Amino acid sequence: MYSKEDYLRNFCRTESQVLLDRLAKNELTDDARAAIRELLTERGVSLPYLETVDMTDEKVHAHAMALRNGACPRCRRHRGIVELRSSHWVWSALVFTRFKTEKHLCCHKCGNRENFKAAGFCLLLGWWGFPFGLLGTPYMVLANFFQIVGRDRLEPSDALRDLVRRHLGGMARSRPVQLLDPVELEKSVS
């Protein structure tokens, strides 16, 4: 096993951006993490910046839970759990068919509104292509229906955690972050 000094020697010629990317992936030993933090601090990278990049699963989970229990970015109300929800669309004409899945960061009620819109769109404009429009429309309508009747889990979904991790990592490259802004995060999803 390598010591911190070994990691310092190995990483001393590595570019700062590569070290930041390694630090953000969370696949390092404690000694490697400490060595990277020390090298980046010596190179003038600020501590708040490093704290944001060095996101452990517990920190990501805490941000995701705070986001879930906050106000909905769409309606700005506390109607329920905020989660990353999907709506499924199909549009077709003769031999052309287009399928699309959109992600929305919102409460259950706002998510249901999006799913009803998507199901209505599919029912009106999904049938008109052969063969995929005829086959895909019932599938997409059912996918929206299952999103509507589905219940929220107690823990944040993996998709929400991934979104939080990516957003925190992207913000770390530009400025230090304290808490995620749900409205700003919703804009990055759409």
N, CA, C and O of each residue as an XYZ file, in Angstrom:
760
protein
N       0.835     -1.178      0.000
C       0.000      0.000      0.000
C       0.879      1.241      0.000
O       1.948      1.250      0.610
N       0.437      2.271     -0.672
C       1.205      3.508     -0.771
C       0.958      4.402      0.436
O      -0.120      4.391      1.030
N       1.969      5.168      0.778
C       1.825      6.155      1.852
C       1.517      7.513      1.226
O       1.535      7.671      0.006
N       1.239      8.476      2.080
C       0.945      9.824      1.601
C       2.142     10.400      0.845
O       1.964     11.078     -0.167
N       3.351     10.138      1.323
C       4.550     10.646      0.667
C       4.710     10.050     -0.738
O       5.140     10.736     -1.666
N       4.358      8.758     -0.881
C       4.417      8.130     -2.204
C       3.447      8.814     -3.168
O       3.777      9.076     -4.325
N       2.242      9.096     -2.663
C       1.252      9.778     -3.501
C       1.724     11.181     -3.861
O       1.528     11.630     -4.990
N       2.339     11.873     -2.916
C       2.853     13.219     -3.201
C       3.888     13.182     -4.326
O       3.876     14.029     -5.220
N       4.773     12.201     -4.272
C       5.776     12.069     -5.340
C       5.118     11.725     -6.682
O       5.502     12.265     -7.719
N       4.133     10.832     -6.658
C       3.485     10.405     -7.904
C       2.627     11.510     -8.521
O       2.541     11.619     -9.744
N       1.990     12.328     -7.678
C       1.061     13.334     -8.184
C       1.697     14.702     -8.412
O       1.026     15.604     -8.912
N       2.961     14.884     -8.063
C       3.556     16.222     -8.102
C       3.593     16.812     -9.506
O       3.539     18.034     -9.644
N       3.681     16.005    -10.543
C       3.738     16.511    -11.913
C       2.375     16.469    -12.613
O       2.266     16.857    -13.776
N       1.354     16.008    -11.923
C       0.014     15.912    -12.512
C      -0.646     17.283    -12.502
O      -0.504     18.042    -11.543
N      -1.362     17.594    -13.564
C      -2.038     18.885    -13.672
C      -3.123     19.008    -12.600
O      -3.697     18.014    -12.155
N      -3.382     20.237    -12.203
C      -4.358     20.502    -11.141
C      -5.755     20.033    -11.532
O      -6.472     19.476    -10.700
N      -6.152     20.248    -12.783
C      -7.489     19.846    -13.215
C      -7.664     18.329    -13.133
O      -8.734     17.851    -12.758
N      -6.632     17.577    -13.477
C      -6.687     16.113    -13.380
C      -6.813     15.696    -11.920
O      -7.563     14.775    -11.594
N      -6.078     16.372    -11.043
C      -6.171     16.066     -9.618
C      -7.557     16.384     -9.073
O      -8.088     15.628     -8.259
N      -8.148     17.492     -9.511
C      -9.499     17.837     -9.078
C     -10.509     16.788     -9.544
O     -11.416     16.415     -8.800
N     -10.344     16.322    -10.769
C     -11.241     15.283    -11.278
C     -11.101     13.992    -10.473
O     -12.101     13.344    -10.163
N      -9.878     13.620    -10.135
C      -9.673     12.418     -9.311
C     -10.286     12.591     -7.938
O     -10.876     11.659     -7.393
N     -10.148     13.773     -7.381
C     -10.700     14.052     -6.059
C     -12.220     13.985     -6.068
O     -12.831     13.560     -5.087
N     -12.830     14.400     -7.167
C     -14.287     14.413     -7.264
C     -14.878     13.024     -7.444
O     -16.062     12.833     -7.169
N     -14.100     12.053     -7.893
C     -14.637     10.720     -8.177
C     -14.798      9.846     -6.945
O     -15.502      8.838     -7.014
N     -14.183     10.183     -5.830
C     -14.334      9.442     -4.572
C     -13.858      8.001     -4.643
O     -14.389      7.147     -3.933
N     -12.873      7.707     -5.479
C     -12.349      6.349     -5.559
C     -10.924      6.299     -5.025
O     -10.107      5.515     -5.508
N     -10.623      7.121     -4.043
C      -9.267      7.248     -3.532
C      -9.170      6.769     -2.092
O     -10.152      6.769     -1.349
N      -7.968      6.364     -1.720
C      -7.714      6.061     -0.319
C      -7.584      7.379      0.444
O      -7.459      8.444     -0.162
N      -7.614      7.304      1.751
C      -7.492      8.510      2.566
C      -6.141      9.184      2.354
O      -6.061     10.412      2.318
N      -5.069      8.386      2.213
C      -3.739      8.965      1.988
C      -3.668      9.678      0.635
O      -3.082     10.755      0.530
N      -4.262      9.078     -0.395
C      -4.251      9.707     -1.713
C      -5.057     10.998     -1.692
O      -4.646     12.001     -2.276
N      -6.186     10.976     -1.032
C      -7.023     12.173     -0.925
C      -6.269     13.289     -0.192
O      -6.309     14.445     -0.614
N      -5.590     12.947      0.894
C      -4.835     13.936      1.659
C      -3.682     14.503      0.825
O      -3.399     15.700      0.885
N      -3.027     13.650      0.055
C      -1.913     14.110     -0.785
C      -2.413     15.068     -1.861
O      -1.787     16.100     -2.105
N      -3.521     14.745     -2.501
C      -4.073     15.620     -3.541
C      -4.488     16.959     -2.941
O      -4.217     18.012     -3.518
N      -5.142     16.920     -1.788
C      -5.559     18.170     -1.134
C      -4.341     19.028     -0.793
O      -4.371     20.246     -0.970
N      -3.281     18.405     -0.309
C      -2.072     19.153      0.044
C      -1.438     19.783     -1.197
O      -1.042     20.949     -1.169
N      -1.341     19.012     -2.288
C      -0.756     19.547     -3.521
C      -1.584     20.703     -4.078
O      -1.036     21.720     -4.503
N      -2.887     20.542     -4.072
C      -3.738     21.601     -4.614
C      -3.703     22.847     -3.737
O      -3.755     23.965     -4.249
N      -3.616     22.669     -2.438
C      -3.502     23.819     -1.541
C      -2.196     24.558     -1.792
O      -2.172     25.788     -1.802
N      -1.111     23.817     -1.993
C       0.178     24.441     -2.316
C       0.124     25.212     -3.633
O       0.824     26.209     -3.806
N      -0.711     24.742     -4.560
C      -0.827     25.402     -5.862
C      -1.793     26.585     -5.832
O      -2.007     27.228     -6.859
N      -2.376     26.879     -4.676
C      -3.229     28.058     -4.541
C      -4.707     27.813     -4.706
O      -5.467     28.774     -4.824
N      -5.155     26.568     -4.720
C      -6.581     26.271     -4.806
C      -7.178     26.511     -3.425
O      -6.662     26.007     -2.427
N      -8.275     27.286     -3.364
C      -8.846     27.673     -2.076
C      -9.523     26.491     -1.382
O      -9.976     25.547     -2.030
N      -9.581     26.563     -0.059
C     -10.167     25.495      0.742
C     -11.663     25.311      0.464
O     -12.097     24.167      0.329
N     -12.481     26.380      0.370
C     -13.906     26.153      0.047
C     -14.091     25.445     -1.290
O     -14.989     24.618     -1.449
N     -13.237     25.776     -2.239
C     -13.281     25.120     -3.544
C     -12.992     23.627     -3.399
O     -13.688     22.798     -3.985
N     -11.976     23.288     -2.626
C     -11.627     21.885     -2.399
C     -12.726     21.150     -1.655
O     -13.008     19.990     -1.959
N     -13.351     21.802     -0.687
C     -14.432     21.167      0.069
C     -15.594     20.802     -0.851
O     -16.216     19.753     -0.681
N     -15.884     21.660     -1.820
C     -16.992     21.402     -2.725
C     -16.668     20.267     -3.676
O     -17.530     19.439     -3.971
N     -15.434     20.218     -4.159
C     -15.049     19.145     -5.085
C     -14.956     17.817     -4.350
O     -15.340     16.777     -4.885
N     -14.452     17.852     -3.140
C     -14.227     16.637     -2.363
C     -15.538     16.196     -1.702
O     -15.635     16.143     -0.476
N     -16.534     15.885     -2.514
C     -17.847     15.515     -2.020
C     -17.904     14.030     -1.674
O     -17.750     13.176     -2.547
N     -18.120     13.737     -0.432
C     -18.334     12.348     -0.042
C     -19.791     12.000     -0.286
O     -20.623     12.883     -0.495
N     -20.093     10.722     -0.259
C     -21.471     10.292     -0.460
C     -22.394     10.859      0.609
O     -23.560     11.144      0.334
N     -21.882     11.024      1.824
C     -22.702     11.575      2.907
C     -23.064     13.028      2.629
O     -24.192     13.450      2.883
N     -22.101     13.798      2.104
C     -22.373     15.201      1.784
C     -23.391     15.305      0.647
O     -24.307     16.125      0.700
N     -23.225     14.476     -0.369
C     -24.163     14.491     -1.492
C     -25.551     14.098     -1.004
O     -26.545     14.704     -1.404
N     -25.625     13.089     -0.143
C     -26.906     12.652      0.406
C     -27.553     13.777      1.215
O     -28.762     13.987      1.126
N     -26.757     14.501      2.003
C     -27.291     15.604      2.808
C     -27.847     16.712      1.910
O     -28.916     17.255      2.190
N     -27.128     17.053      0.831
C     -27.630     18.069     -0.102
C     -28.906     17.579     -0.794
O     -29.853     18.346     -0.970
N     -28.928     16.311     -1.182
C     -30.110     15.762     -1.851
C     -31.311     15.757     -0.906
O     -32.424     16.067     -1.330
N     -31.108     15.416      0.352
C     -32.216     15.423      1.320
C     -32.723     16.843      1.575
O     -33.929     17.060      1.691
N     -31.807     17.809      1.664
C     -32.228     19.204      1.840
C     -33.039     19.674      0.632
O     -34.022     20.399      0.786
N     -32.633     19.265     -0.558
C     -33.349     19.612     -1.770
C     -34.722     18.955     -1.793
O     -35.711     19.597     -2.147
N     -34.793     17.679     -1.418
C     -36.067     16.944     -1.396
C     -37.072     17.550     -0.434
O     -38.270     17.567     -0.716
N     -36.597     18.047      0.697
C     -37.497     18.570      1.732
C     -37.766     20.058      1.581
O     -38.491     20.637      2.391
N     -37.198     20.688      0.563
C     -37.391     22.117      0.351
C     -38.606     22.401     -0.513
O     -39.426     21.523     -0.778
N     -38.698     23.647     -0.942
C     -39.807     24.070     -1.802
C     -39.584     23.564     -3.223
O     -38.448     23.417     -3.673
N     -40.672     23.305     -3.911
C     -40.619     22.856     -5.303
C     -40.094     24.001     -6.174
O     -40.569     25.130     -6.049
N     -39.122     23.731     -7.053
C     -38.601     24.794     -7.920
C     -39.620     25.290     -8.942
O     -39.486     26.396     -9.464
N     -40.631     24.485     -9.229
C     -41.637     24.877    -10.216
C     -42.711     25.771     -9.604
O     -42.931     26.889    -10.069
N     -43.374     25.280     -8.566
C     -44.503     26.009     -7.984
C     -44.105     26.837     -6.759
O     -44.890     27.655     -6.281
N     -42.903     26.626     -6.258
C     -42.356     27.344     -5.102
C     -43.135     27.083     -3.809
O     -43.130     27.904     -2.892
N     -43.793     25.942     -3.754
C     -44.549     25.575     -2.558
C     -43.957     24.321     -1.935
O     -43.188     23.593     -2.563
N     -44.335     24.091     -0.692
C     -43.918     22.876      0.020
C     -45.079     21.880     -0.025
O     -45.723     21.629      0.993
N     -45.341     21.320     -1.192
C     -46.465     20.389     -1.348
C     -46.079     18.942     -1.114
O     -46.954     18.088     -0.969
N     -44.836     18.660     -1.075
C     -44.409     17.278     -0.917
C     -42.944     17.142     -1.252
O     -42.196     18.118     -1.288
N     -42.563     15.937     -1.490
C     -41.156     15.629     -1.750
C     -40.767     16.098     -3.147
O     -41.455     15.816     -4.128
N     -39.658     16.813     -3.215
C     -39.090     17.239     -4.494
C     -38.157     16.125     -4.963
O     -37.280     15.676     -4.225
N     -38.363     15.697     -6.188
C     -37.581     14.585     -6.735
C     -37.380     14.821     -8.219
O     -38.060     15.655     -8.816
N     -36.463     14.100     -8.811
C     -36.233     14.148    -10.247
C     -37.232     13.185    -10.893
O     -37.161     11.972    -10.694
N     -38.150     13.736    -11.659
C     -39.242     12.955    -12.244
C     -39.128     12.958    -13.771
O     -38.503     13.844    -14.354
N     -39.737     11.960    -14.404
C     -39.645     11.803    -15.857
C     -41.014     11.926    -16.496
O     -42.016     11.495    -15.927
N     -41.053     12.519    -17.685
C     -42.249     12.479    -18.527
C     -41.810     11.942    -19.888
O     -40.713     12.241    -20.362
N     -42.671     11.155    -20.503
C     -42.320     10.421    -21.724
C     -43.199     10.897    -22.879
O     -44.419     10.993    -22.749
N     -42.562     11.191    -24.002
C     -43.239     11.776    -25.152
C     -42.996     10.944    -26.401
O     -41.938     10.335    -26.561
N     -43.998     10.926    -27.293
C     -43.832     10.349    -28.625
C     -44.626     11.208    -29.605
O     -45.746     11.634    -29.325
N     -44.019     11.446    -30.744
C     -44.637     12.199    -31.834
C     -44.321     11.460    -33.111
O     -43.187     11.024    -33.308
N     -45.302     11.310    -33.985
C     -45.018     10.590    -35.223
C     -45.867     11.105    -36.378
O     -46.959     11.642    -36.189
N     -45.330     10.922    -37.570
C     -46.016     11.282    -38.814
C     -45.533     10.328    -39.903
O     -44.348     10.307    -40.236
N     -46.431      9.560    -40.441
C     -46.171      8.570    -41.489
C     -45.061      7.594    -41.101
O     -45.326      6.648    -40.360
N     -43.846      7.786    -41.569
C     -42.768      6.844    -41.259
C     -41.769      7.422    -40.254
O     -40.789      6.761    -39.911
N     -42.005      8.637    -39.783
C     -41.104      9.284    -38.828
C     -41.726      9.248    -37.435
O     -42.874      9.651    -37.248
N     -40.952      8.760    -36.456
C     -41.411      8.723    -35.062
C     -40.290      9.230    -34.180
O     -39.131      8.854    -34.352
N     -40.643     10.093    -33.227
C     -39.655     10.642    -32.303
C     -40.094     10.356    -30.876
O     -41.203     10.695    -30.465
N     -39.189      9.721    -30.129
C     -39.412      9.428    -28.710
C     -38.528     10.351    -27.884
O     -37.410     10.674    -28.286
N     -39.028     10.773    -26.735
C     -38.251     11.660    -25.878
C     -38.670     11.451    -24.428
O     -39.851     11.269    -24.133
N     -37.695     11.480    -23.533
C     -37.954     11.461    -22.106
C     -37.349     12.710    -21.506
O     -36.159     12.975    -21.680
N     -38.162     13.479    -20.800
C     -37.704     14.710    -20.161
C     -37.629     14.496    -18.662
O     -38.453     13.787    -18.083
N     -36.649     15.105    -18.045
C     -36.485     15.054    -16.589
C     -36.934     16.383    -16.008
O     -36.676     17.441    -16.583
N     -37.612     16.326    -14.858
C     -38.098     17.524    -14.181
C     -37.781     17.403    -12.701
O     -38.053     16.371    -12.087
N     -37.217     18.433    -12.136
C     -36.993     18.496    -10.699
C     -38.182     19.239    -10.117
O     -38.287     20.458    -10.253
N     -39.085     18.497     -9.463
C     -40.317     19.119     -8.981
C     -41.011     18.218     -7.961
O     -40.592     17.089     -7.706
N     -42.091     18.761     -7.384
C     -42.902     17.984     -6.439
C     -43.788     17.005     -7.217
O     -43.838     17.042     -8.446
N     -44.476     16.139     -6.491
C     -45.298     15.114     -7.133
C     -46.431     15.740     -7.955
O     -46.740     15.268     -9.049
N     -47.040     16.788     -7.434
C     -48.156     17.415     -8.135
C     -47.707     18.055     -9.445
O     -48.376     17.904    -10.467
N     -46.588     18.763     -9.425
C     -46.059     19.357    -10.664
C     -45.608     18.264    -11.634
O     -45.770     18.399    -12.846
N     -45.044     17.183    -11.095
C     -44.651     16.049    -11.928
C     -45.860     15.406    -12.594
O     -45.803     15.028    -13.764
N     -46.967     15.282    -11.842
C     -48.194     14.730    -12.423
C     -48.716     15.613    -13.552
O     -49.187     15.114    -14.574
N     -48.630     16.921    -13.360
C     -49.070     17.848    -14.402
C     -48.264     17.615    -15.680
O     -48.831     17.583    -16.772
N     -46.961     17.455    -15.552
C     -46.113     17.195    -16.725
C     -46.463     15.854    -17.368
O     -46.483     15.739    -18.593
N     -46.738     14.843    -16.547
C     -47.085     13.527    -17.090
C     -48.435     13.552    -17.800
O     -48.598     12.891    -18.826
N     -49.410     14.305    -17.273
C     -50.700     14.425    -17.958
C     -50.541     15.142    -19.297
O     -51.151     14.747    -20.290
N     -49.728     16.188    -19.325
C     -49.456     16.885    -20.596
C     -48.824     15.934    -21.601
O     -49.229     15.889    -22.763
N     -47.834     15.179    -21.153
C     -47.124     14.260    -22.044
C     -48.051     13.157    -22.544
O     -48.012     12.804    -23.723
N     -48.881     12.612    -21.660
C     -49.814     11.551    -22.076
C     -50.828     12.090    -23.088
O     -51.133     11.416    -24.073
N     -51.349     13.289    -22.856
C     -52.281     13.895    -23.803
C     -51.635     14.146    -25.155
O     -52.242     13.895    -26.196
N     -50.405     14.641    -25.139
C     -49.657     14.872    -26.374
C     -49.478     13.555    -27.130
O     -49.673     13.493    -28.344
N     -49.104     12.503    -26.395
C     -48.901     11.190    -27.027
C     -50.199     10.673    -27.637
O     -50.200     10.144    -28.749
N     -51.303     10.825    -26.908
C     -52.589     10.342    -27.420
C     -53.034     11.104    -28.660
O     -53.675     10.532    -29.541
N     -52.702     12.383    -28.737
C     -53.103     13.167    -29.910
C     -52.146     12.989    -31.096
O     -52.592     12.860    -32.236
N     -50.848     12.982    -30.833
C     -49.881     13.049    -31.932
C     -48.950     11.843    -32.038
O     -48.035     11.850    -32.862
N     -49.158     10.827    -31.238
C     -48.255      9.689    -31.268
C     -48.632      8.586    -32.226
O     -47.770      7.811    -32.640
N     -49.889      8.493    -32.588
C     -50.391      7.355    -33.364
C     -50.083      7.427    -34.852
O     -50.237      6.417    -35.539
N     -49.668      8.531    -35.369
C     -49.710      8.789    -36.792
C     -48.513      8.262    -37.579
O     -48.349      8.621    -38.745
N     -47.702      7.450    -36.999
C     -46.569      6.869    -37.721
C     -46.652      5.350    -37.727
O     -47.136      4.740    -36.773
N     -46.177      4.747    -38.805
C     -46.202      3.291    -38.903
C     -44.775      2.793    -39.016
O     -44.015      3.359    -39.802
N     -44.376      1.807    -38.308
C     -45.059      1.019    -37.283
C     -44.783      1.529    -35.855
O     -45.492      1.162    -34.918
N     -43.748      2.378    -35.693
C     -43.310      2.712    -34.341
C     -44.286      3.613    -33.590
O     -44.378      3.532    -32.365
N     -45.014      4.470    -34.302
C     -45.997      5.313    -33.637
C     -47.112      4.488    -33.026
O     -47.544      4.740    -31.902
N     -47.575      3.499    -33.780
C     -48.643      2.625    -33.283
C     -48.186      1.776    -32.105
O     -48.955      1.528    -31.176
N     -46.942      1.335    -32.145
C     -46.416      0.489    -31.077
C     -45.935      1.303    -29.877
O     -46.103      0.878    -28.734
N     -45.346      2.452    -30.124
C     -44.732      3.229    -29.053
C     -45.695      4.070    -28.244
O     -45.433      4.343    -27.073
N     -46.809      4.490    -28.837
C     -47.741      5.374    -28.132
C     -48.328      4.718    -26.888
O     -48.304      5.340    -25.826
N     -48.860      3.484    -26.960
C     -49.384      2.879    -25.723
C     -48.304      2.719    -24.648
O     -48.573      2.878    -23.458
N     -47.097      2.407    -25.079
C     -45.998      2.251    -24.134
C     -45.721      3.570    -23.405
O     -45.576      3.585    -22.182
N     -45.648      4.671    -24.150
C     -45.353      5.970    -23.541
C     -46.501      6.459    -22.656
O     -46.260      7.056    -21.607
N     -47.732      6.213    -23.066
C     -48.881      6.602    -22.235
C     -48.855      5.816    -20.921
O     -49.099      6.375    -19.853
N     -48.558      4.520    -21.008
C     -48.466      3.712    -19.783
C     -47.283      4.142    -18.910
O     -47.391      4.145    -17.684
N     -46.172      4.499    -19.522
C     -45.019      4.966    -18.745
C     -45.384      6.237    -17.974
O     -44.993      6.388    -16.817
N     -46.127      7.150    -18.602
C     -46.577      8.355    -17.905
C     -47.571      8.009    -16.800
O     -47.531      8.594    -15.718
N     -48.462      7.057    -17.075
C     -49.432      6.640    -16.060
C     -48.726      6.064    -14.834
O     -49.105      6.376    -13.705
N     -47.711      5.233    -15.036
C     -46.983      4.647    -13.903
C     -46.207      5.712    -13.128
O     -46.022      5.581    -11.918
N     -45.756      6.753    -13.806
C     -45.116      7.865    -13.100
C     -46.140      8.591    -12.214
O     -45.808      9.032    -11.113
N     -47.374      8.713    -12.694
C     -48.416      9.416    -11.941
C     -48.812      8.634    -10.695
O     -48.947      9.217     -9.619
N     -48.999      7.330    -10.822
C     -49.471      6.535     -9.676
C     -48.336      6.069     -8.768
O     -48.582      5.530     -7.689
N     -47.105      6.274     -9.202
C     -45.965      5.838     -8.398
C     -45.832      6.648     -7.114
O     -46.218      7.816     -7.052
N     -45.288      6.013     -6.109
C     -45.071      6.678     -4.823
C     -43.613      7.091     -4.695
O     -42.719      6.493     -5.293
N     -43.405      8.121     -3.905
C     -42.041      8.577     -3.655
C     -41.366      7.656     -2.654
O     -41.979      7.194     -1.692
N     -40.089      7.400     -2.902
C     -39.308      6.581     -1.978
C     -38.873      7.431     -0.795
O     -38.936      8.660     -0.843
N     -38.435      6.770      0.260
C     -37.983      7.484      1.443
C     -36.636      8.160      1.229
O     -36.370      9.212      1.809
N     -35.795      7.569      0.408
C     -34.461      8.091      0.146
C     -34.419      8.763     -1.227
O     -35.232      8.437     -2.092
N     -33.495      9.685     -1.440
C     -33.347     10.292     -2.772
C     -32.973      9.236     -3.811
O     -32.246      8.287     -3.518
N     -33.473      9.414     -5.003
C     -33.160      8.469     -6.077
C     -31.702      8.625     -6.491
O     -31.067      9.640     -6.209
N     -31.188      7.606     -7.161
C     -29.816      7.670     -7.674
C     -29.675      8.788     -8.694
O     -28.630      9.435     -8.772
N     -30.736      9.019     -9.485
C     -30.688     10.089    -10.484
C     -30.564     11.458     -9.814
O     -29.838     12.323    -10.303
N     -31.269     11.658     -8.700
C     -31.171     12.931     -7.984
C     -29.789     13.090     -7.366
O     -29.214     14.177     -7.405
N     -29.254     12.020     -6.798
C     -27.898     12.101     -6.234
C     -26.867     12.416     -7.315
O     -25.965     13.224     -7.095
N     -26.994     11.785     -8.478
C     -26.071     12.058     -9.578
C     -26.185     13.508    -10.043
O     -25.178     14.153    -10.333
N     -27.413     14.014    -10.112
C     -27.622     15.403    -10.499
C     -26.980     16.352     -9.487
O     -26.325     17.321     -9.873
N     -27.166     16.078     -8.204
C     -26.577     16.909     -7.156
C     -25.052     16.860     -7.239
O     -24.394     17.896     -7.143
N     -24.495     15.678     -7.414
C     -23.033     15.536     -7.495
C     -22.474     16.293     -8.711
O     -21.473     17.000     -8.591
N     -23.109     16.149     -9.865
C     -22.647     16.857    -11.064
C     -22.764     18.364    -10.896
O     -21.866     19.111    -11.285
N     -23.869     18.805    -10.317
C     -24.087     20.235    -10.148
C     -23.088     20.829     -9.160
O     -22.536     21.904     -9.400
N     -22.859     20.139     -8.063
C     -21.882     20.631     -7.094
C     -20.486     20.639     -7.690
O     -19.721     21.576     -7.462
N     -20.145     19.616     -8.444
C     -18.834     19.574     -9.086
C     -18.680     20.664    -10.124
O     -17.611     21.268    -10.219
N     -19.719     20.936    -10.911
C     -19.656     21.997    -11.908
C     -19.567     23.364    -11.276
O     -18.855     24.237    -11.773
N     -20.287     23.561    -10.179
C     -20.231     24.849     -9.499
C     -18.881     25.043     -8.825
O     -18.417     26.172     -8.671
N     -18.254     23.950     -8.426
C     -16.957     24.053     -7.759
C     -15.899     24.606     -8.700
O     -14.955     25.258     -8.254
N     -16.044     24.356     -9.986
C     -15.057     24.870    -10.930
C     -15.178     26.383    -11.093
O     -14.216     27.043    -11.485
N     -16.369     26.940    -10.790
C     -16.531     28.379    -10.978
C     -16.520     29.164     -9.669
O     -15.984     30.271     -9.616
N     -17.111     28.597     -8.605
C     -17.146     29.306     -7.323
C     -17.522     28.331     -6.221
O     -18.121     27.294     -6.505
N     -17.186     28.634     -4.966
C     -17.570     27.774     -3.861
C     -19.080     27.805     -3.637
O     -19.734     28.807     -3.929
N     -19.626     26.720     -3.124
C     -21.062     26.573     -2.948
C     -21.373     26.233     -1.503
O     -20.653     25.453     -0.880
N     -22.424     26.801     -0.971
C     -22.880     26.424      0.360
C     -24.040     25.429      0.232
O     -23.910     24.269      0.623
N     -25.175     25.884     -0.317
C     -26.329     25.018     -0.540
C     -26.780     25.166     -1.986
O     -26.551     26.196     -2.619
N     -27.412     24.141     -2.490
C     -27.905     24.181     -3.860
C     -29.152     25.034     -3.952
O     -30.007     24.990     -3.067
N     -29.259     25.810     -5.019
C     -30.458     26.573     -5.298
C     -31.354     25.698     -6.170
O     -30.981     25.388     -7.302
N     -32.543     25.285     -5.672
C     -33.389     24.369     -6.448
C     -33.816     24.939     -7.794
O     -33.932     24.189     -8.763
N     -34.051     26.233     -7.877
C     -34.475     26.833     -9.141
C     -33.344     26.769    -10.156
O     -33.574     26.462    -11.326
N     -32.117     27.059     -9.713
C     -30.958     26.983    -10.604
C     -30.728     25.545    -11.048
O     -30.372     25.303    -12.201
N     -30.929     24.589    -10.146
C     -30.752     23.190    -10.472
C     -31.806     22.722    -11.468
O     -31.500     21.944    -12.372
N     -33.059     23.191    -11.313
C     -34.137     22.831    -12.238
C     -33.820     23.329    -13.641
O     -34.113     22.639    -14.618
N     -33.226     24.517    -13.759
C     -32.853     25.047    -15.072
C     -31.814     24.168    -15.747
O     -31.832     24.010    -16.968
N     -30.901     23.591    -14.957
C     -29.859     22.749    -15.536
C     -30.399     21.396    -15.971
O     -29.777     20.731    -16.799
N     -31.546     20.967    -15.435
C     -32.157     19.691    -15.820
C     -32.856     19.824    -17.141
O     -32.731     18.957    -18.006
N     -33.600     20.914    -17.311
C     -34.434     21.077    -18.501
C     -33.643     21.280    -19.751
O     -34.219     21.431    -20.829
